[in-house]
C-alpha cells in the first residue's frame, strides 16, 4: 500500500484540555496509518492553551510529527486590565496563530510532502491557515466543520458573525471537500451554498473504544440510601448550554419536597466559567443539591461517568445543527442520559436514535421537573452501549474521502 501524508491543522490537541473536541483529531491521527495515511499535525504552542493536562500526550503516536506554532490568546496575553481590542479576537481569540502556523506549515510540507491538507473548526483560524497553505502549495484541502460557522443567531455579535461568515465563504469557495458531523448541518450548507453541495460530506463524531475501554457492565449505582447522581462532564456555555431552567426545576422540586435534598445530586464537572455557574446555583437556592467540580484527567472523567446514575447533556436550540462529541462518550458507557435540548434539533434526535434515555426541552423548567421526578421515582432506563459509534468506522470514512481526492 502506498503511504500518503495528510497535514492535520487543529487547535485542540494534547496537552490542551477542557474540550471533548480534542478527541476527533487525536483519534484520526492514531488510526489513519492503518488506512495508508501518515498524519503530520500542525497545532498551537502549549502555552497558547488556557487549560492543559499531560493525560493524553501519551496517546499521540510516537511516529507522528507535531508542529506547534505560537498563538497568543487575546484574552490572556494581549489584554490590559482584562480588556482587549475586539479586532484581535476575530474570528477567534487566537487570530495571531495564522502567520506562525503558515510558516510552520510550509516547513512541514517541504519536509514531509503531504498529499492533502485537513483542518478542523471551531477555531476558525485553523481554516484560515489551511486556506493559505492550500493556495500557496496547490494541495487539496478538506475543511472539517465540527460545528456550523455563521448561522441564524450565532455568533451573536455582528462583527464576529461577519468574521465567521468571511471564513465560511472561503471554505465553501476554496475547499476541495467539506465535512460536517450531522446530516442536518450538511443539508443546511447544501442549501446555503448549492455550488458546493457535491463537495459536502458527513463524518459524525464518535468515541474511541480502545482509548476509553469500558469494563464488564456493572449494576446501575442506585439503591434506596444512595442519592440519584446526575453528572454533566464538560463545558457549560451560558448561551448554548444554559442550565438555568434545570436549576429552576430543582428549586421547584425542593420547595415542594425538601427531603429531595438527600435524594438527588447534580454535579457539573469542569464547566468552564465556574464563577458564573456557581453564582447561578446560589441564585437558584439549590446549592444543597447542585455542585461545581474542577477538571480531572480524561480517563478519570470517563471513570466518573461510569459511577454516575444518569449523565446529563445540555444543548440549546441555537445549536440544533450540531451534536456534542460528549454525547458519544456518554453513549459508550451504557449509562442512561438525560438530554435537555430542542425536540427539533440533531442532539435530541441522535439521543433518541441511540436510545440513551429521557429527553426534555432545555428551556422548559416544568418538563425538566417532570423528567427528574420520573428518574427519582421509577427504575432507571436500561441503555446498551453504542458499540458502532466509534472512531474505527469514522476514520475509515475519512480515509476513503482522502483516497478519493
N, C-alpha and C positions, 0 to 999 in steps of 0.2 A: 504494500500500500504506500502510495506516495505521501510523504509528510508535508503538510501545508501549515502555514502560520497565520494566526489572527491576532492583531493588535487590539486588546480589550481596554477601552478607556472607561474608567469607573471611579467616581469619588469615594463611594462606600466600599471599603476593602480593609481587611485587617491591617493595623490594630484598631481601626475605628470600631466603636461600639455604640449601641443605643438604637440601631435601626435594623429590623429584620431584612431590609433590602440588601444588606451585605451578602446574604446567602446566595442570591441569584448569580452574581458574578463569581463568587468563590466556588460554588458547586459546578458551574460551567467550566471554570478553569481546571478543576480537578478531573472532570470527566471527558472533556473534548479530546485529549490524547488517545483515548480508546477508539475514537472515530477518525483518527488520522489527522487531527488538527492540534498544532502546538501553540498554546496561548503565550502571548507576551503582554504583561499587564502594565498599563500606564495609569498611575493614581496620584494621590496627593502626599505631601510630606507628612510624617507622623504628627508634627506639631500643628498641623492645619486642623486637626480634629478637636472638637470640644471635649469629647469623651473617648478614652482609649482603654483597651484591655488586651493583654497578651494571649487571651484564651484561645483564639482561633488562628494565631500566627502559625502554629504547627500544622494547620490544615492546608496551607499554601504548598503546592507541590514543590519539592526542592529543585526540580529542573525548570521551573517556570521563572523566567526573568521578570523582575518587578522594578519599574522605573517610578521614582517618587519625585514629583515636581513641586516647587514651592507654591503654596496657595494661602495667601493672607485672608483671614476671616475679618470682614469689615466690622463686624460687631465686637470682636475681641481684640484685634490687632490694629485697627485703623480708626478707633473711636476716641473721642475726647470727652471725658466725664460722662461716658455712656451714650454719647451722641456721635453719629457719623453721617456723611453725605449719602443720601439715598442712591445717587448715581454709582457709588462704589459697591452697591449690593444688588445691582440689576444686571443680568437676570437672576443672580443669586449672590449670596454673601461672599462667595469665593471667585468672583469675577477675575481677580488677579491671577488665578491659576492658568488662564488661557495662554499667555506668552511663554512662561516656563514650560508648560506642558507641550506646547507645539515644538519647542526646541528639543526637549527630551524625546518627543515622539519621532522627530526627524532622525535623531541619533539611533533610536531603536529600530526604525525602518531601515536605515542604512546598514545596521549591523545584522539584523535578523531576517530582513527581506520578507515580511509577511505578505500574504496574498489578499487579505481582507482587513478592513478596519471595522470594529464593533464598538458602539458607545451606548451608555445607558443613562436615562433620566430617572429620578427627578432633580438632579443637579444639572441645570441647563448648560452650564459651561462645558460639560463633557461633550455635548453635541456641537458646540461652537468649535471646540478643539478638533473633533473628528471631521467636521466640515472643512476646516482649514487644511488639515493633513491630507484629506482626500483630494482637495483641489490642487495642492502642491505636488502630490505624488501620482495622481491618477488611479489610486487604489479604490476598489468598490467599497461602499460604506453601508453598514447595517445599523440603523438607528433603533434602539430598544426603548420603548416607552413603558416603563413600569407603571406610570400614572399618565393620564392625559395632561396636556400642557395648558394652553389658554382655552377655557371653555366658559360656558354661561355662568357668571358669578364668581369665577375664580381665574386668576387671583383677584382679590377684592380691590386692591389699589390700582388705579388706572395705569400709572406709569409702569408698574410691574406687569400688568396684563399686556401692555404694549410690548414690553421687552420679551415676554414669553412668546407672544404672537410672532415677533420677528424671528426668533429662533425656530419656532414651529414651521413657519413658511419656508425657511431654509431647509429644514428636514424634509418636508414633503416635495420640495422642488429639486433637491440635490441627492438625497439618499438613494442608493440602489435598491434597498429594501427597508421597510419599516415594520417593526414588530410591536404588537400590543399584547397585553396579558388577558384581555377579555374580548369575547365576541361583540359585546355592546360597544366597546371602545373602537374596535375595528370598523363596525358599521357606522358609527358617528363620524369617523375620519374619512371613510369612503364617500359619505355624502358631502362632507365639507370640502374634500379635495378629490373630486371624481377622476381627475387625470392621474392620480396616484393610486387609485383603488386596486389595480392589479399588482401593486408592489407592497400591499399591506398584508401581513401575516399575523397569526395568533399563536403565541407560545406562553402558556399560563405560568404563573408562579407555582411553587411546589415545596416539598421538603426533601431532605436527604436522608434516606433510611440508614446509611452507614455512619453518617456524622452524628445522628441522634437515634441510636438503636433503642427500641422500646422493649423492656423485659417482658416476660410472660405476663399475660393480663392479670391484674390484681383486682380484688373486690373494690368497688367504689367506696371511698372513705366516708361512710355515713353510718351513724348509729344514733340512738336516742340522746346520748350525752354530748357527743361532739357537735359543734356548730356546723351549719352548712357554710362552706367557704367558697366564695366566688373570687376568681383571680383574673385580673387584667394585666397581662405581661407585655409592656411596651409603651410607646409614646402616646400621650393623650393630647391631641390638638384642640384648643378651645373652640375653634370654629368647625373643624371637620369631625371631631370625636367628642362632642360636648357632653359631659357626664351629668349636667345639672338636672335633667329630667329624672335620671336614675337616682340622684341624691334626694330629689324631691319625693320620689316614690318610697325610698327608705324612710324618710322623715314622716311621711303619712302613715306608714306601717307602724313605726314606733309610737306615734301618737295614739293609735288605736290599740296596739298590743305592746306595751313596754317590755314584756317578757322576751320579745324577739331580740332584744339586745344580747341575750345569752344564746340565741339560736342561729344567728346569722353573722357572718364576717365577709367583708368585701375588701380585697387588697389590690391596690394599684402599684404594681412593681415597675420601677424605672419609668414614670410617666413623662419625664422631661421637665416641664415647669412645675416643680414640686411646690414652690411657694404659692403659686396661683391655685393649684388644686387643693392644697391644704386649707387655703382661705375659703374656698367654695365649700369644702366639707364642714368647716367651722360655721359658716353662714347658714348651712342647712341644718345644723344641730345634730349631725349624725356621726360625730367623732367616736362614739362608743362602738360603732359597727364598722365604719369605713376608715381605712388607714392607707398611708403612702409609704412605700418601702423603696430603699435605694437599689441601684443597679447591681446585678451579680453576673458572674460569667455565664456564657451561653448555655453550657451543658448543665450548670446548676439551675438555670432558669427552666430548662426542659424538665429536670427532675421535680422542680416545684410544681409544674403543670400536672405531673402525674399524681401529686399528692392533693391537688385541689378537688373539691367536689364538682364544681362547674367552672368552666372557662368563659371569659367574657370578651365579646367583640363589640366595639363601638364604630359606627361608620355613618356619617350624615348623608342626607340626600344630595348635597353638593358634590359628593364623591360617588355618584351612582354608576359611573362607568368603570370603576376600579374595584379590586378586591385586595384587602390587606394580605401580604405574604404570611402574616401571623395566622391567618385562618387555616393555612395548610399545615403549619406546625401544630396547631391545635388538633386538626383532623387526624394527624399521625398518632396522637396519644391515645385515641379511643375514649377520651373523656367527653361528657356532654358539654355543649356550648350554648350559652345564651347569647343570641345575636340581636343586638339593638341597632337597627338600621332602617332603611326605607324599603317598603314592600316592593317597589318598582325597580330597585337597584340590583346591581350584579352581586353584591355581597349577600343580600337576603336570598337571592335565587340559588347561589352556589351553596350556601349553608343548608338550604332545604334539599338541594340535589344530593349532597353528601350525607344527609340525614343526621346532622350534628346535634339537633335539639331544638328547643323553642325559640321563636323569634318574636320581637315586639318593636314597634316604631321607636326610634331613638328619642324623639321629642314628645312622646306621649306618656306622661308620668302614670296615668291611670292604667294603661295597658301594661306598663312595666311592673306596676304594683301587682297586677293580676298574675303576671309571669312569676314573680318572686313568691307569691303565695302558693302557686302550684308547685314550685320547686321545694318549698318548705313542707308541704303537706302531702305530697304524693311521691311514690318511688321515682328515683331519678331515671331518665330515659337511658336505655342501652344504646351504645354507639359502637359501631365497628370501625376500627382504624382504616383510614382511606389509603389502602396499600398502593393503589395505582397512581396517586397524586404525588409522584416523586421526580427528582431530577434525572433519574436514569432515562425515563421516557422523554423528558423535556430536552435534555442535551442531545438526544438522537434527533429530535425535530430541528434544533438549531444547527447541528452538523449537516443535516440534509439541506437546509437552506443555504449554508455556506458552500456546500458542494455544488448546488445549483447555480451559484454566482460564477 
